[in-house]
Amino acid sequence: MGPGGSRSLTASEEPPGLDAYASILTRPCSLEEALGEVRESLVSSAEQTMRLLLVGRRLAWQESEPRRST
């Protein structure tokens, strides 16, 4: 696609190479506020992302374990 082009994805399509995304902002704010809080926002977003990855890894591990009958 050339410069300035765009393509809309349908509901069943996923962007290539993108499995998830998250905002570093937790609330609406002005550009000045966002820039003033950029360090804290990035640290918080990185921590949340790592927690989500750890939860996903735990869930995948639990699914791969053989089920025990009770």
C-alpha positions as CSV (number, residue, x, y, z in Angstrom):
1,M,0.0,0.0,0.0
2,G,1.4,3.4,-0.9
3,P,1.8,6.5,1.2
4,G,-1.4,7.8,2.7
5,G,-3.2,4.6,2.0
6,S,-5.4,2.8,4.5
7,R,-7.2,-0.4,4.9
8,S,-9.9,-1.3,7.4
9,L,-9.8,-4.7,9.1
10,T,-13.0,-6.7,9.4
11,A,-14.0,-8.1,12.8
12,S,-12.5,-11.5,12.1
13,E,-9.1,-10.1,10.9
14,E,-6.2,-9.4,13.1
15,P,-3.5,-6.9,12.3
16,P,-0.4,-8.9,11.1
17,G,2.2,-9.3,13.9
18,L,0.0,-7.7,16.5
19,D,-1.6,-9.9,19.2
20,A,-2.4,-7.2,21.8
21,Y,-2.0,-3.6,22.6
22,A,-2.5,-1.4,25.6
23,S,-2.4,2.3,26.3
24,I,0.1,3.7,28.8
25,L,-2.5,6.3,29.9
26,T,-5.0,5.2,32.5
27,R,-7.3,8.2,32.1
28,P,-8.1,11.1,29.7
29,C,-5.7,13.9,30.2
30,S,-4.0,16.8,28.3
31,L,-0.9,16.3,26.3
32,E,1.0,18.4,28.8
33,E,-0.2,16.1,31.7
34,A,0.7,13.0,29.7
35,L,4.2,14.3,28.9
36,G,4.7,15.3,32.6
37,E,3.8,11.8,33.8
38,V,5.5,9.8,31.0
39,R,8.0,8.1,33.3
40,E,5.4,6.9,35.8
41,S,3.0,5.9,33.0
42,L,5.6,3.8,31.2
43,V,6.7,2.0,34.4
44,S,3.1,1.3,35.4
45,S,2.3,0.0,31.9
46,A,5.4,-2.2,31.8
47,E,4.4,-3.7,35.2
48,Q,0.8,-4.3,34.1
49,T,2.1,-6.0,30.9
50,M,4.4,-8.3,32.8
51,R,1.7,-9.3,35.2
52,L,-0.6,-10.1,32.2
53,L,2.2,-12.2,30.6
54,L,2.8,-14.1,33.9
55,V,-0.9,-14.9,34.2
56,G,-1.0,-16.1,30.6
57,R,2.0,-18.3,31.2
58,R,0.5,-19.8,34.3
59,L,-2.8,-20.5,32.5
60,A,-0.9,-22.1,29.6
61,W,1.1,-24.2,32.1
62,Q,-2.1,-25.3,33.8
63,E,-3.7,-26.3,30.5
64,S,-0.7,-28.4,29.6
65,E,-0.7,-30.4,32.9
66,P,-2.5,-33.7,32.8
67,R,-5.9,-33.5,34.5
68,R,-6.2,-35.5,37.7
69,S,-9.4,-37.4,38.3
70,T,-11.0,-37.0,41.7
